[in-house]
Amino acid sequence: MLHLIWMFIVGIVVGLIARWIMPGAQGMGLFMTGILGIVGAVVGGYIARLFSKPPEGSPVHPVGIIMSVIGALVVLWVVQMLQH
């Protein structure tokens, strides 16, 4: 249970960074910002694994937070394109 809470807190931070970088008003609350960060982390992880595999036995990719923000930016961009 604590893992899920920690994942949501990190998701909020990643989502806030992505919303700060992306121009425009996104109009989402704290919960949706956390979901954005979590989905961005999944997307960023897939993008990172396309270019390089993490070291054997490593649970996360070394560039995790950076790729999480990039993944969140991709998700935010797609959502904005679908709304227009």
Order of alpha helices (4+ residues) and beta strands (2+ residues): alpha-alpha-alpha
